[in-house]
Amino acid sequence: MAQRQAIVLDSRIESVDQAEATAERVAASAGFDESERHRIAMAVREITVNAVMHGNAYDRGKKVTIEFQLSPDELVVKISDQGAGFDMEVVADPLAPENLLRASGRGIFLARAFMDQVDVQPSSAGTSVLLIKHRQPPLPTPPPHK
Amino acid sequence: MIKVTCRRIDSVTVVDLGGRITLGEGATVLRDTIRELLAKGDNRILLNLGDVTYIDSSGLGELVSGFSLVRKSGGDLKLLHLTRKVHDLLQITKLYTVFDVQDDEARAIAAFDSPAGASGAH
């Protein structure tokens, strides 16, 4: 059965830490190991940074909503802002030699590196980003001793 | 919360960093520290990241900006004692090819005076 949890955050820098901490807790409750928890929390952090800075542009009247949905197969995190839209697909490749020394542009790249799937859904009401991490299948239960 | 301590060894300033280098205070403190050193003419900088527990993309951006500023001043900036997580982050982002990463402080300081050590590339 799926479990859901949602938080609504103000568009300020401190919200990014709250998003990261919540993601870490949700990932821990889902049974992800320490390394995967770190990666999931960082992906959530980076996309929340984009939502606060580029989506809502620190507008105090706009919120960032983060929904966590945990099913037996995967953890899905949906991060939504209320901004005018930020096209993450046009961010320059941070691995290109000419971009290696750029100070920004690595957030969405890191989210893609750390999650199994990242979908960006722009709309007139804001941008939503879906982050998906597959859960490891449980180890087979050994047959009972006879 | 970020912790910063600067100490001088020969002509090199070793900056011992601890905690988190992230958007906000951590990245700002790192930026200000490097700029203050450059303003004093200290442009041989060894960033000891041994106690850094977390770096996000903003922190990486400050490392890159600091590196570029130091190089423009004619100096050099090297990294020391990467944790596994920070090491992985630099590899994923290919920044491992930009920075001269060292794991021994004495050798790192000596590398500032060697032509190979000044290349900044692995």
Interface residues (C-beta under 8 A of the other chain):
Chain A: I13 E14 V16 D17 H38 M42 R45 E46 V49 P94 L95 L100 L101 R102 A103 S104 R106 G107 F109 L110 A113
Chain B: T22 L23 G24 D56 S57 S58 L60 G61 E62 V64 S65 F67 S68 K85 L89 I92 T93 K94 L95 T97 V98
